[in-house]
Amino acid sequence: MEHRLEADLTLSGPLKDPSALGPLVTKTAEEAVQRTIGAKGEGRLTEWSAEGDHLKVVFESTGARPHQALLAFVRRLGEELGKSQKVGVRTFRSPKYRTHFTLSAAPEKPVAIPLPHRLTHRGTEATLELDDLEEPGLRDNWMDRAVALVKEKVERQHYEGKEQFWSLLTSSPRRETAFAKDPTEEMLRRLWVRPGPTKGKWFLGPTAAHLFRTMERIAREEVLDPLGFHEVVQPHHDSFDILLRTGHMEGLPGEFYYVAEPKTRDPVAWERFTDLVKITGEVPKDELAKMVTGPTAVSCYAQCPTIYWWLSGRTIATESLPLLVYDKSAVSNRYESGGRHGLERVDEFHRIEPVYVGAPDDLVALRERLLERYGRVFNDILELEWRTAWVTPFYMQQSGQVGLEDSKAHVKGTIDFEAYLPYRGPRETSEWLEFQNLSIVGDKYTKAFSIKTQKGELWSGCSGIGLERWLTAFLAQKGLDPDAWPAAFRDYAGTLPHDVKFL
């Protein structure tokens, strides 16, 4: 590994004694390299020159990259120049920063990153040169992040198109079904539901809403309350900072609904907009764009990120562990583009999200209790035909983000619950509906949000309960006739409301 960093420093003024600069630069550079890169010979100052209030330096290294040495050099040089010559370092930048690194495989096609750069490779040996890095890019390790991005993109080239790792865990008994229609189409025919005024959203009338709330009650009374979960109520909007910490912003930016705010509430400022509405009877979108900010947050995608934010920077007392909470107040929004279908794949949906934080052994034990409680609901109350599978995206397996020991022992990872939908065709060949999941993610989020405990490791996990999908799975197998529903579910549902009559 060889690295070369060119840097330009702008001083706050001319030097009183330029002849003293040489020994100071050499001494300060040696100290900075020793403190950051370490072992003798792995880093060095190879060139320097000064003219007026500008100083140019070149650091080279093997092993560790030299930008940390540059930062230490700039800080110490500024201190020393301030003492001896009453000047400091005003700004610094890197016109060229070159690094060599090894890829896991040779790229199959060109790799682009959104910075001025040149990327070359010979087999798996790659060279990346970044141009015009300003001070923030050097301080925030943009080179390290750029290298990581290149490696990630190359790995993805080799695993794109391959299926998610999927391993069957359990299957319920096969159940005979007497209903084979699309439940959403049947609810539309009966006027129980109506597509919403904007895409991917649904209006549930009294009957559908009653069944929806019945599912919510079953989840709460049969799963969450018996296991000791407590409800929290969280904001509906997720900040960008939260999503940067969880990784959602870099992983799923095309699936968010973004939130903008008015620039002002002043009626005078909005007068032209309102006048245009009155005259045209339409919303003047160009004018509206002038009156609102750019996106400032996203509408809730999942509840767990904001729950982690609530805990961020805090130490949870041992007596409060494992921490078991859930939110059911925030409506989830996810842009589905062309993948929408019925109530099971929508842009706006409702779910209960339990989040659990505790010692690894406690969470593994909790997962078994959750599996038991879910099994009671799906087998004894809803009487579904369903199965569970251990799932891990293929690229995560190959990149080592989930270790082999996890995939075999099922320690960290996700269990998906899938229900057979008769209207999609034979159970052996049709796509089943993922209607529930259960995850343990290790210390990924407790570290990202600096959540601590008094002693030992602290892990977390979550289990999204999608109420529209519970309802879809149930109605797809049992139909819309209450007389055909399992007795235990009828007890929960009680008397259905009268349907609204339309002329």
C-alpha positions as CSV (number, residue, x, y, z in Angstrom):
1,M,0.0,0.0,0.0
2,E,1.5,3.3,-1.1
3,H,-0.1,6.7,-0.7
4,R,0.9,10.3,-1.7
5,L,-0.8,13.4,-0.4
6,E,0.0,16.9,-1.8
7,A,-1.2,19.8,0.4
8,D,-1.3,23.6,0.1
9,L,-1.4,25.6,3.3
10,T,-2.3,29.3,3.4
11,L,-0.8,31.2,6.4
12,S,-2.5,34.1,8.0
13,G,0.3,36.4,7.1
14,P,3.9,36.6,5.9
15,L,6.7,35.1,8.0
16,K,8.9,37.4,10.1
17,D,11.8,35.0,9.8
18,P,11.5,32.7,6.8
19,S,14.9,31.1,7.5
20,A,13.4,29.5,10.6
21,L,10.7,27.7,8.7
22,G,12.8,24.8,7.3
23,P,13.8,23.2,10.6
24,L,10.3,23.8,12.1
25,V,8.6,22.1,9.1
26,T,10.9,19.1,9.3
27,K,10.6,18.6,13.0
28,T,6.9,19.1,13.1
29,A,6.3,16.7,10.2
30,E,8.4,14.0,11.9
31,E,6.5,14.3,15.1
32,A,3.1,14.3,13.3
33,V,4.1,11.1,11.3
34,Q,5.2,9.4,14.5
35,R,2.0,10.2,16.4
36,T,-0.3,9.1,13.6
37,I,1.2,6.7,11.2
38,G,3.6,5.2,13.7
39,A,6.4,2.8,12.8
40,K,9.5,4.5,11.4
41,G,9.8,4.4,7.6
42,E,6.0,3.9,7.0
43,G,5.4,7.7,6.6
44,R,7.5,10.7,5.8
45,L,7.5,14.3,4.5
46,T,9.1,14.0,1.0
47,E,8.8,17.5,-0.3
48,W,8.1,21.1,0.9
49,S,8.4,24.6,-0.4
50,A,7.3,28.1,0.7
51,E,6.5,31.3,-1.1
52,G,5.0,34.3,0.6
53,D,2.1,33.1,2.8
54,H,1.8,29.7,1.1
55,L,3.4,26.5,2.1
56,K,3.3,23.3,0.0
57,V,4.1,19.9,1.5
58,V,4.0,16.3,0.3
59,F,3.4,13.4,2.6
60,E,4.0,9.8,1.5
61,S,3.3,6.6,3.4
62,T,2.9,2.8,3.2
63,G,0.2,1.1,5.2
64,A,-1.8,3.9,6.9
65,R,-3.0,6.8,4.7
66,P,-1.3,10.1,5.4
67,H,-4.1,12.5,5.9
68,Q,-4.1,12.1,9.7
69,A,-0.4,13.0,9.6
70,L,-1.3,16.1,7.7
71,L,-4.0,17.1,10.2
72,A,-1.5,16.7,13.1
73,F,1.1,18.6,11.2
74,V,-1.2,21.5,10.4
75,R,-2.4,21.8,14.0
76,R,1.1,21.7,15.5
77,L,2.7,24.0,12.9
78,G,0.0,26.6,13.6
79,E,0.8,26.5,17.3
80,E,4.5,26.8,16.8
81,L,4.2,29.6,14.2
82,G,1.9,31.5,16.5
83,K,4.4,31.4,19.3
84,S,7.5,32.3,17.2
85,Q,6.2,34.4,14.3
86,K,2.7,35.5,15.2
87,V,1.0,33.8,12.3
88,G,-1.1,30.7,12.0
89,V,-2.5,28.4,9.3
90,R,-5.6,30.0,7.8
91,T,-6.7,27.2,5.5
92,F,-5.4,24.1,3.8
93,R,-6.4,21.9,0.9
94,S,-5.1,19.0,-1.2
95,P,-4.8,19.5,-5.0
96,K,-4.0,15.7,-5.4
97,Y,-4.3,12.8,-3.1
98,R,-3.4,9.4,-4.5
99,T,-3.8,6.0,-2.8
100,H,-3.3,2.3,-3.7
101,F,-5.5,-0.5,-2.4
102,T,-6.5,-4.0,-3.1
103,L,-10.0,-5.0,-4.3
104,S,-11.7,-8.3,-3.5
105,A,-12.2,-8.9,-7.3
106,A,-11.4,-7.1,-10.5
107,P,-14.1,-4.7,-11.6
108,E,-16.4,-6.0,-14.3
109,K,-17.3,-2.5,-15.5
110,P,-16.2,1.1,-14.8
111,V,-16.8,2.4,-11.3
112,A,-17.9,6.1,-10.7
113,I,-17.9,8.1,-7.6
114,P,-19.3,11.7,-7.2
115,L,-15.9,13.5,-6.7
116,P,-13.3,14.7,-9.1
117,H,-11.0,11.7,-9.5
118,R,-9.1,9.2,-11.5
119,L,-9.5,5.5,-10.8
120,T,-7.3,2.8,-12.5
121,H,-6.7,-0.8,-11.8
122,R,-4.7,-3.8,-12.9
123,G,-6.6,-6.8,-11.8
124,T,-7.4,-6.4,-8.2
125,E,-4.8,-3.7,-7.6
126,A,-6.4,-0.3,-7.8
127,T,-5.2,3.3,-7.7
128,L,-7.5,6.2,-6.8
129,E,-6.5,9.9,-7.1
130,L,-8.8,12.6,-5.7
131,D,-8.5,16.2,-6.9
132,D,-9.1,19.4,-5.0
133,L,-10.0,18.1,-1.6
134,E,-10.8,21.0,0.7
135,E,-10.3,21.0,4.4
136,P,-13.6,19.4,5.4
137,G,-12.9,16.5,3.0
138,L,-9.5,15.9,4.6
139,R,-10.8,16.2,8.2
140,D,-13.8,13.8,7.5
141,N,-11.6,11.2,5.8
142,W,-13.2,11.4,2.4
143,M,-10.4,9.3,0.9
144,D,-11.2,6.4,3.2
145,R,-14.9,6.7,2.4
146,A,-14.2,6.9,-1.3
147,V,-12.1,3.8,-1.2
148,A,-14.8,2.0,0.8
149,L,-17.4,3.1,-1.8
150,V,-15.3,1.8,-4.7
151,K,-14.8,-1.6,-2.9
152,E,-18.6,-1.8,-2.2
153,K,-19.5,-1.0,-5.8
154,V,-17.1,-3.6,-7.2
155,E,-18.4,-6.3,-4.8
156,R,-22.0,-5.4,-5.8
157,Q,-21.0,-5.9,-9.5
158,H,-20.2,-9.5,-8.7
159,Y,-23.4,-10.2,-6.7
160,E,-26.0,-8.1,-8.5
161,G,-28.8,-10.3,-9.8
162,K,-28.1,-13.1,-7.4
163,E,-31.0,-14.1,-5.1
164,Q,-31.3,-13.3,-1.4
165,F,-30.1,-16.0,0.8
166,W,-33.2,-17.9,1.9
167,S,-33.4,-21.0,4.1
168,L,-36.7,-22.6,5.2
169,L,-37.0,-22.9,9.0
170,T,-40.5,-24.0,9.8
171,S,-43.8,-24.7,8.1
172,S,-47.3,-24.7,9.4
173,P,-49.7,-27.6,8.5
174,R,-51.1,-27.4,5.0
175,R,-54.7,-26.0,5.2
176,E,-57.5,-26.4,2.7
177,T,-58.7,-23.1,1.3
178,A,-62.2,-22.4,0.0
179,F,-61.4,-18.9,-1.2
180,A,-59.1,-18.0,-4.2
181,K,-59.9,-14.4,-5.0
182,D,-57.8,-11.3,-4.6
183,P,-59.0,-10.0,-1.2
184,T,-58.5,-6.4,-2.2
185,E,-60.5,-6.8,-5.4
186,E,-63.3,-8.4,-3.3
187,M,-63.3,-5.6,-0.8
188,L,-63.4,-3.1,-3.6
189,R,-66.5,-4.9,-5.0
190,R,-68.2,-4.8,-1.6
191,L,-67.2,-1.1,-1.2
192,W,-65.2,-1.9,2.0
193,V,-62.2,0.1,0.7
194,R,-61.4,2.7,-1.9
195,P,-58.1,3.7,-3.4
196,G,-56.8,6.9,-1.7
197,P,-56.7,10.3,-3.4
198,T,-52.9,9.9,-3.9
199,K,-51.1,6.8,-5.2
200,G,-50.4,3.8,-3.0
201,K,-52.8,4.7,-0.3
202,W,-56.2,3.3,0.7
203,F,-59.3,4.5,2.5
204,L,-60.7,1.8,4.8
205,G,-64.4,2.0,5.4
206,P,-66.1,0.9,8.7
207,T,-65.9,-2.9,8.1
208,A,-62.3,-3.0,6.8
209,A,-61.2,-0.6,9.5
210,H,-62.8,-2.8,12.2
211,L,-60.9,-5.8,10.9
212,F,-57.7,-3.8,10.7
213,R,-58.1,-2.7,14.4
214,T,-58.9,-6.3,15.3
215,M,-55.5,-7.3,13.9
216,E,-53.9,-4.5,16.0
217,R,-55.7,-5.7,19.1
218,I,-54.6,-9.3,18.6
219,A,-51.0,-8.3,18.1
220,R,-51.1,-6.2,21.3
221,E,-53.0,-8.6,23.5
222,E,-51.4,-11.9,22.3
223,V,-47.8,-10.8,21.6
224,L,-46.7,-7.5,23.0
225,D,-48.5,-7.3,26.4
226,P,-47.7,-10.9,27.5
227,L,-44.0,-10.3,26.8
228,G,-43.9,-7.0,28.7
229,F,-43.6,-4.5,25.9
230,H,-44.6,-0.9,26.6
231,E,-45.9,1.6,24.1
232,V,-44.0,4.8,23.2
233,V,-45.3,7.6,20.9
234,Q,-42.8,9.0,18.5
235,P,-42.6,11.8,15.9
236,H,-43.9,11.1,12.4
237,H,-40.8,12.6,10.7
238,D,-37.3,11.2,10.7
239,S,-34.3,13.6,10.5
240,F,-31.5,13.1,8.0
241,D,-29.1,12.7,10.9
242,I,-31.0,9.7,12.1
243,L,-31.0,8.0,8.7
244,L,-27.3,8.7,8.2
245,R,-26.6,6.8,11.4
246,T,-28.8,3.8,10.5
247,G,-27.5,3.6,6.9
248,H,-31.0,4.1,5.4
249,M,-30.0,7.3,3.7
250,E,-27.2,5.7,1.7
251,G,-29.1,2.4,1.2
252,L,-32.7,3.4,0.4
253,P,-32.9,7.1,-0.7
254,G,-35.2,6.3,-3.5
255,E,-37.8,4.8,-1.2
256,F,-38.5,7.8,1.0
257,Y,-41.2,10.4,1.0
258,Y,-39.4,13.6,1.6
259,V,-40.7,16.4,3.8
260,A,-40.5,20.2,2.9
261,E,-41.5,23.1,5.0
262,P,-43.0,26.5,4.2
263,K,-40.3,29.2,4.1
264,T,-42.7,31.6,5.9
265,R,-46.3,31.7,7.3
266,D,-46.6,35.4,6.3
267,P,-49.9,35.7,4.3
268,V,-48.4,38.7,2.3
269,A,-45.6,36.4,1.1
270,W,-48.1,33.8,0.0
271,E,-50.4,36.3,-1.7
272,R,-49.3,35.7,-5.3
273,F,-49.7,31.9,-4.7
274,T,-53.2,32.2,-3.3
275,D,-54.2,34.7,-6.0
276,L,-53.1,32.2,-8.7
277,V,-55.1,29.4,-7.0
278,K,-58.2,31.6,-7.0
279,I,-57.9,32.6,-10.7
280,T,-56.8,29.3,-12.2
281,G,-58.5,26.8,-9.8
282,E,-55.3,24.8,-9.8
283,V,-52.1,24.6,-7.6
284,P,-49.3,26.6,-9.3
285,K,-46.5,24.2,-8.7
286,D,-43.7,26.5,-9.9
287,E,-44.9,29.2,-7.5
288,L,-45.2,26.7,-4.7
289,A,-41.6,25.5,-5.3
290,K,-40.5,29.1,-4.5
291,M,-42.4,29.1,-1.2
292,V,-41.1,25.9,0.4
293,T,-37.7,24.7,1.5
294,G,-35.8,21.8,0.1
295,P,-36.4,18.5,1.9
296,T,-35.6,18.7,5.6
297,A,-36.7,15.2,6.8
298,V,-38.5,12.1,5.6
299,S,-41.9,10.8,6.4
300,C,-41.6,7.8,8.7
301,Y,-40.2,4.8,6.8
302,A,-39.8,2.6,9.9
303,Q,-40.2,3.3,13.5
304,C,-37.0,1.8,14.9
305,P,-34.6,4.6,13.7
306,T,-36.3,7.3,15.8
307,I,-36.6,4.9,18.8
308,Y,-32.8,4.5,18.6
309,W,-32.5,8.3,18.5
310,W,-34.5,8.5,21.7
311,L,-31.9,6.3,23.4
312,S,-28.9,7.9,21.7
313,G,-26.0,9.0,24.0
314,R,-27.7,7.4,27.0
315,T,-26.7,4.6,29.4
316,I,-29.5,2.2,30.1
317,A,-29.6,1.0,33.7
318,T,-29.3,-2.7,34.2
319,E,-32.7,-2.9,35.9
320,S,-34.3,-1.6,32.7
321,L,-32.9,-4.3,30.5
322,P,-34.0,-5.9,28.3
323,L,-35.7,-2.7,27.1
324,L,-39.0,-3.7,25.4
325,V,-40.9,-0.9,23.6
326,Y,-43.1,-0.5,20.6
327,D,-44.6,2.4,18.5
328,K,-47.9,2.1,16.6
329,S,-48.6,5.8,16.2
330,A,-46.4,6.8,13.2
331,V,-47.7,6.0,9.8
332,S,-45.1,4.5,7.6
333,N,-44.5,5.8,4.1
334,R,-42.4,4.0,1.4
335,Y,-42.3,4.9,-2.3
336,E,-43.1,1.7,-4.2
337,S,-43.1,3.1,-7.7
338,G,-44.5,0.4,-10.1
339,G,-44.6,-2.4,-7.5
340,R,-47.9,-1.5,-5.8
341,H,-50.6,-4.0,-5.5
342,G,-53.7,-4.1,-3.4
343,L,-53.4,-3.6,0.3
344,E,-50.3,-5.8,0.6
345,R,-47.9,-3.5,-1.3
346,V,-48.7,0.2,-0.7
347,D,-46.9,3.5,-0.3
348,E,-48.6,4.3,3.0
349,F,-49.1,1.5,5.6
350,H,-49.5,1.0,9.3
351,R,-47.5,-1.3,11.5
352,I,-46.6,-1.9,15.1
353,E,-42.8,-1.9,15.5
354,P,-41.5,-3.6,18.7
355,V,-37.8,-2.7,19.4
356,Y,-35.8,-4.6,22.0
357,V,-32.4,-3.7,23.5
358,G,-30.4,-5.9,25.8
359,A,-27.7,-8.5,26.4
360,P,-27.1,-10.9,23.4
361,D,-28.4,-14.0,25.4
362,D,-31.5,-12.1,26.5
363,L,-32.4,-11.1,23.0
364,V,-31.9,-14.6,21.6
365,A,-34.2,-15.9,24.4
366,L,-36.7,-13.1,23.7
367,R,-36.8,-14.1,20.0
368,E,-37.9,-17.6,21.0
369,R,-40.7,-16.2,23.1
370,L,-41.7,-13.9,20.2
371,L,-41.7,-16.9,17.8
372,E,-43.9,-18.8,20.3
373,R,-46.4,-15.9,20.6
374,Y,-46.6,-15.3,16.9
375,G,-47.1,-19.0,16.3
376,R,-50.1,-19.0,18.6
377,V,-51.6,-16.1,16.7
378,F,-51.0,-17.5,13.2
379,N,-51.9,-21.1,14.1
380,D,-54.6,-20.9,16.7
381,I,-56.4,-17.5,16.1
382,L,-56.0,-16.8,12.4
383,E,-55.4,-20.4,11.4
384,L,-53.1,-19.5,8.5
385,E,-50.9,-21.5,6.3
386,W,-47.5,-19.9,6.8
387,R,-43.8,-20.6,7.1
388,T,-40.6,-19.0,8.4
389,A,-37.3,-18.5,6.6
390,W,-33.9,-17.3,7.6
391,V,-33.0,-14.5,5.2
392,T,-29.8,-12.6,4.4
393,P,-29.2,-10.6,1.2
394,F,-26.6,-12.4,-0.9
395,Y,-24.2,-9.5,-1.1
396,M,-24.2,-9.3,2.8
397,Q,-23.2,-12.9,3.0
398,Q,-20.4,-12.5,0.5
399,S,-19.1,-9.2,1.9
400,G,-18.9,-10.6,5.4
401,Q,-21.5,-8.3,6.9
402,V,-23.1,-11.3,8.4
403,G,-20.7,-14.0,9.5
404,L,-21.0,-17.7,8.6
405,E,-21.5,-18.5,12.2
406,D,-24.5,-16.3,12.3
407,S,-26.1,-17.8,9.2
408,K,-25.6,-21.3,10.7
409,A,-26.5,-20.7,14.3
410,H,-29.1,-18.0,13.5
411,V,-27.7,-15.6,16.0
412,K,-27.8,-12.2,14.2
413,G,-30.1,-11.8,11.1
414,T,-33.7,-11.8,10.1
415,I,-36.5,-14.3,10.2
416,D,-39.2,-13.7,7.6
417,F,-42.8,-15.0,8.0
418,E,-44.5,-15.8,4.8
419,A,-48.2,-16.6,4.1
420,Y,-49.6,-18.5,1.2
421,L,-52.0,-16.4,-1.0
422,P,-54.3,-18.8,-2.9
423,Y,-55.2,-16.3,-5.6
424,R,-51.6,-16.2,-6.7
425,G,-51.6,-19.8,-7.8
426,P,-50.3,-23.2,-6.5
427,R,-48.5,-23.0,-3.1
428,E,-45.5,-24.8,-4.6
429,T,-44.8,-22.3,-7.3
430,S,-46.4,-19.0,-6.4
431,E,-44.9,-16.2,-4.5
432,W,-45.8,-16.1,-0.8
433,L,-46.5,-12.9,1.0
434,E,-43.9,-11.7,3.6
435,F,-46.2,-10.5,6.3
436,Q,-44.0,-10.3,9.4
437,N,-40.3,-10.3,10.3
438,L,-38.2,-10.6,13.3
439,S,-34.6,-9.4,13.5
440,I,-31.6,-9.3,15.8
441,V,-29.0,-6.8,14.4
442,G,-26.3,-7.1,17.1
443,D,-24.5,-3.9,18.1
444,K,-25.0,-2.2,14.7
445,Y,-27.4,0.5,16.1
446,T,-26.3,0.6,19.7
447,K,-22.9,1.6,18.5
448,A,-24.2,4.0,15.8
449,F,-26.2,5.8,18.4
450,S,-23.8,5.5,21.3
451,I,-26.3,3.6,23.4
452,K,-24.6,2.0,26.4
453,T,-25.3,-0.2,29.4
454,Q,-23.6,-0.5,32.8
455,K,-21.7,-3.6,31.9
456,G,-21.4,-6.1,29.0
457,E,-22.5,-6.0,25.4
458,L,-25.6,-4.3,24.3
459,W,-27.5,-5.6,21.2
460,S,-30.8,-4.6,19.6
461,G,-33.5,-5.9,17.3
462,C,-36.9,-5.2,15.9
463,S,-40.0,-7.0,14.6
464,G,-42.3,-5.1,12.2
465,I,-45.9,-6.1,12.5
466,G,-47.5,-5.0,9.2
467,L,-51.3,-4.7,9.9
468,E,-52.4,-4.4,6.2
469,R,-50.4,-7.6,5.4
470,W,-51.8,-9.5,8.4
471,L,-55.3,-8.6,7.1
472,T,-54.4,-9.5,3.5
473,A,-53.0,-12.9,4.5
474,F,-56.0,-13.7,6.6
475,L,-58.7,-12.6,4.0
476,A,-56.8,-14.2,1.1
477,Q,-57.1,-17.6,2.9
478,K,-60.3,-17.3,4.8
479,G,-62.4,-15.0,2.5
480,L,-64.8,-12.2,3.5
481,D,-67.6,-14.3,4.9
482,P,-67.5,-14.1,8.7
483,D,-69.2,-17.5,9.0
484,A,-66.0,-19.1,7.4
485,W,-63.6,-17.4,9.8
486,P,-62.0,-19.3,12.7
487,A,-64.0,-19.1,15.9
488,A,-61.1,-17.5,17.9
489,F,-60.9,-14.7,15.3
490,R,-64.6,-14.2,15.4
491,D,-64.4,-13.8,19.2
492,Y,-61.9,-11.1,18.7
493,A,-63.7,-9.3,15.9
494,G,-67.1,-9.3,17.6
495,T,-70.0,-7.8,15.7
496,L,-69.0,-6.2,12.4
497,P,-70.3,-2.7,11.7
498,H,-73.1,-2.2,9.1
499,D,-71.7,-1.5,5.7
500,V,-72.3,2.0,4.3
501,K,-75.0,1.9,1.6
502,F,-74.3,4.0,-1.5
503,L,-76.9,5.0,-4.2
